[in-house]
Amino acid sequence: MNRTIDYNIDAASDGLRVEQFLKRRGYSSQNLTEIKRMPKSILVNGTHYYMRDNLTEGDILSVHICETKNSENIPPVKLPLNIVYEDEDIIVINKPSGMPIHPSMNNYTNSIANGLAWYYRQQGKPFIFRCCNRLDRDTSGLTVVAKHLVSASILSSMAVHRKMHREYLAIVRGTVLPSSGTIRAPLSRKPGTIIERTVDIENGEPAITHYHVVTEANGHSLVSLCLETGRTHQIRIHMKYLGCPLIGDYLYNPDMEYIKRQALHSHRLEFMHPITGNKMKFLADLPADMKNVLQNRPRLI
């Protein structure tokens, strides 16, 4: 992927070394090391500069990112992708349920990564897969993928420092009481399995989920959830711990009467753009299978 990013040097940045300026913009040390190896990667007013050179107010700093490699072990496959937004730095996708984020041994050709590999190959662009907020295979909704090493590093840092805000919508059977609150229940791996997680008050890692009921319909509740921590299966386990497990969850509540996958959807995604700093906000409506549960449609057979 080729990307040139221009910065106008203001008075506050006068006298900074190039590397100091870029670190303040969120570039990691690894980013700087990789960029230094790229041809003509740092230009100031059209002249080659080194990372240790100083900047002056009024300069135009140009960072040229040139990535020529492709992700290994991700075969390009023509798959439908619901692209919500795309620019030179990021791509936001509304993922359907049943499609993993990346290939696995048992699902090697039906992932978001496979579809993006095809998408970029058709454009003649190299592709390195860097997903910055992963979803379980059967969870639908919004996910963001970085298009180069700098946007990936900045978005990953945002995720770690909880600066990427996500709202999930889930469906449970019956009434949720209390109708809003915060679940604080540490989680750990369930003994005897590498997949399942469980509440472990004594030895688990801290896990915090904020929730409120959006509506009740057809004997079910639609619940909004925001995570303060991001543990594996956190929403699924916390709602079960509350006594209101998600319907359709084959691991924790195999209630398949109305839906055949866990009724969980990444509905809202907000973050500051990793390069421009602009506020980005995306919404994805409930998919049809979750809407059907709330609209008194016939039961699944």
C-alpha positions, 0 to 999 in steps of 0.5 A: 500500500502506498500512502503519502501523509503531509503535515504542516509544521506550526509554531508549537512544533518548531525545532522538533526533530522529525522523529519527535514530531511523528511520535507526537502524532502517534507513530510508534518506534517500530513504525519509524524503524520500518519507515526509515527503510523505505525509499524517499520516505521522509521529505521536508519541502521536497528535500530528503530529511533524516529522522534526527533532522530538525523541523522549522515552522512553515515546513511541509513534512511528507511521510511516504509509506510504501508497503510491497508485501502481502499477508501470507496464508490469506488466499484472495477469495471473491466474497461480498463485503458491506463496506460502510466507509473507506479512505486512504487509511482505514476501511470500515466493514459491516460484517455479517454473522457466520463470517470470521474476521480472519482465516482459521484451519477449519474456515480458511477461505470465508473470512473478511481477510479473504474478501479484502485480499481479493478486493485489493488484488483487483485494484493491483494493491498489496495487502497486509491484513490489520483488523483493529477490533475483532468480532467473533465469527457469529457476531455481526456488525462494524469492524475497522481495518487499517490500510497501512502500518501507521494507521494500524499502530495508532488504532491499536493504541486507541483500542488498548487505551479505550479510545475506540468506543463501541456499542453492541446490541444483544437480544435476551429472552424475557425481562432484564432486571434491573433494566440498566447497570454495570456488571463487574465480574472477573473472567478467566478460561474455563478449566478443560477448554481453550474456547470457553470463559467463565466468571472467576471472582478470585483469579479472573481478569477484571471485566466491566460491562455497562448495559441498559434495556432499549426495548422489550418486544415479542417476549424478548429484550433488546439490550445496549452494551458498552465494554469498559474492558475487552475480554474474550466472550465478555458480553456473552458471559456477563449477560449469562451471569446477570441471569439473562443469557443471549439467545442463540449462543451455542456455547453459553445458552443454546436457545435456538428457537428464534435465531441460530447464532448468538444474538449480538451485533456491533451497532455503533463504532466511534473513534478519532481518525488515526491520521486526520484526527477527525471524529468518526462515527458509524452505525449499523442497523440490526440485521434481519435475523435479530429484527425478526426476533423482535417483530413476532415473526414465525419461529425457526424450524 
